Amino acid sequence: MTDPELPPRELNTEDVASVAEKTSRKSFKRRHWGKLSLLTIIGVPGLVLALWSYGAMLYTYSSGNRVGYVQKLSKKGWLCKTWEGELQMSNIPGSAPMLFEFSVRNDSVAQAITSSMGDRVELAFEQHKGVPLACFGETEYFIVGVRSTERLGGLIP
């Protein structure tokens, strides 16, 4: 029943669909292998870094207060701007001052520190050890509160 003039038919519609399905799977594997490896190389370390940063900023290693005179406060950073400062602490007049370096993440706290420059201040801080990025602050001491303890004329009630 076949015509000798026509060549024999080798594939039917079902065969063509199965061949197309197999080649599309192979091309998917070849096409997305680079994207998946790039995502793995960048994504996994990024996720680990984000989780480590979140954990380090979530838990406070220590907290306390330091008293002295704010010597310097400036906003620093290329991408993430944070306030960085120094508190001059001196127990005995005439002795070499001890410097306490700190970071401020909150602009309202930085404004309060700026307004009390020249006064003796008490800075409340939280210490977060192991923060992997300088984007949160250059030091591990983060100021969370400020209180002016004396003005030029005397103590504040």
N, C-alpha and C positions, 0 to 999 in steps of 0.2 A: 503494500500500500504506500510505499514511499516512492516518490518521484526520483528516478535516477538522475535527472537533471539538477536537482537541488542537493546541496551537501547535507549530511545528517545534522540534525539539531542536537547539540551537546548539553546545553543548559536550559532550564525552564525558569519561570519566575521565582519559584521557591529557592532554587539554587543561587540565583543572583542576589536575593535578599540575605541569604546566609553569608555569602562572600562579602557583601557590603558591611554586614555587622561585624565580621571578623576584622576587616581592615580598619573600621572606625575605632575598634578597641585598641588596636596596635598604634594607631596614630594618636589616640588619647594618651597612651602611656609615653610615647615619644615626645609629644607636644608639651605635656605638663610636668615632665620630670625636672626640668630646670627651675620651673616656678616653685615646685614643692621643695626642692633642695634649698633654694634661696630663702623661702619662708622658714625652713627649719634652721638654717644657719643664722638668720637674723631674728626670727621670732622667738625661739626657745631661750637664747641668752637675754633677749629683751624682757621676756616674761619673768625669768629668774631675777633680773635686776629690779623690775618693778615690784615683785613680791618682797624682795629683800629690803628695798627702800620703804615700802609700806610697813613692814614689820619693825624696822629700826625707828621710824617716826611714830609708830603706835605706842611703843613701850618706852617709858622714861627710866633711864638707868639711875639717875639721882636728880634731886631738886634742892634748891636752897636760895639763899640771898647773899649778895655781895654789896658792900658799901664802899663808896669812894667818889671820885670826881670823873665824869666822862671826859676823856681826853680827845676822843676822835669818834665820829660817826659819819659814815659815807655809804652811798648806795653803789654797789659794785656788781659786776657780772656782764658777760657778753650776751647771753641769751636769757638767763634767769636772773633778774635783779633782786638782790637781798641787801639789807642794811648790815654793815659790818662795823664794829666799833671796839674801843679799848676803854677800860675803866682803870683809872690809876688808884691803887690802894696803897696807903702808907700808914703803918701803925705808929711809927715814931717819926716826929719831925726831924728832917735832916738826913734820914736814912734813904737808901735807894728805893724808889717806889716799885711795887710789884704791879705788873700789868695783867689784867684779866681781859682776854679777847673774847668777844661774843658776837652772835648773829641775831638779827631781828627779822622775822618773817612778816610781821603785822605792821602795816603803815601807821596805824593809830598809836601803837606802842612807840614806834620810831619818832613820831611827832611829839609824844610826851617826853621822850628822852631829849629831843632837840630843844624843847621849851625849857627844860630844867638844866641846860648846860651852864656850867659855872657854879652850880649848887652842889652840895653834897647829896648824893642820891643813893637809894637802896634799890638794887635791881633783883627781881625775882627771876630765877632761871630754871630751866629743865635741861638735863644733859641726856643726849641721845647718842650712844656709842654705835659705831659701825654703819653710819649713813654713807652709802657708797658714792653718791653724787654730790658735787659741789653746788648743784642747782638749788639745794635746800638751804645751804649756808656753808661758809668756809670753815667754821668751827663746829664743835660738837655741843656748844653751849648756846641755847636759844632763850632769849629774854621773853618772858610772858607778862611781866608787870614792872612798873616803875613807880617809886615814891620819893619825893623830894624830902630830905630830912632836915635841911636847914637852908635858910635864905642868907643873903649877905648880912642882914640885921640880926639874925638869931634863928632859933628853932621854930618850926611850923607846928602849931598845936595839932 
